[in-house]
Amino acid sequence: MLNVIEKALKSGQKTLSEYESRQVIESAGVLVAAAALAKTKEEAIQEAEKMGYPVVMKGCSAELAHKTEAGMVALNINTSEEVAQVFDELSGKVKNIDGVLVEKMVKGSREFVIGLSRDPQFGPCVMFGMGGIFTEALKDVTFRVAPLTKEDALEMIDEIKTKKLLGEFRGSPAIDRDALAKALVGVGDLGIKYDAIAEIDINPLIVCGDKPVAVDALVVLK
């Protein structure tokens, strides 16, 4: 992962692309949705068919920190014709694009957020809480100073007000707490290991079955 970060710093990037960000968090033990970076329309179709529909497609570039606002995300794509059309649309919107990220669409009604920030006094801190569109509205989050132990992570999981959503919910199983704790510990370790990382934002982290799966990630560099 150091290569990805060093390369980005040398080229003057302020953020990693989503594809690069996903590689970094996956290396730390965070489960991520299956995805591939397609450089051509044919590659995009091939990857979508390999994954199975529906898929999500996103324009991928280090300059695209806010893809949804820029109209660079397309959901619920179900055919090769749609893949081809969306590939052309996304590729035509931004000049310096690395390619189009083709991602398996993950379905789940529960969304959380994991973050990393650097406090001037305490250094890297890990955040966990309610995610998706409710992150700003509810501000239901908890923090710990990195590095975290598994016990720290499990305490964080129990501290949020909406913790009931982590249990059995509307016929869905309780979340795999070990997998979630591993992700929290891993994000904290990234902050300790790589001084060049200023922030990490994993939002949303969707509960799919019992697994916490990252479907979007952003790593901000110092």
Secondary structure as UniProt FT lines:
FT   HELIX           2..10
FT   TURN            11..12
FT   HELIX           18..27
FT   TURN            28..29
FT   STRAND          35..38
FT   HELIX           41..51
FT   STRAND          55..60
FT   TURN            62..63
FT   TURN            67..71
FT   STRAND          73..77
FT   HELIX           80..93
FT   STRAND          99..104
FT   STRAND          111..119
FT   TURN            120..122
FT   STRAND          123..130
FT   TURN            132..133
FT   HELIX           134..138
FT   STRAND          141..145
FT   HELIX           150..159
FT   TURN            161..162
FT   HELIX           163..166
FT   TURN            170..171
FT   HELIX           177..193
FT   TURN            195..196
FT   STRAND          197..208
FT   TURN            209..210
FT   STRAND          211..214
FT   STRAND          218..221
//
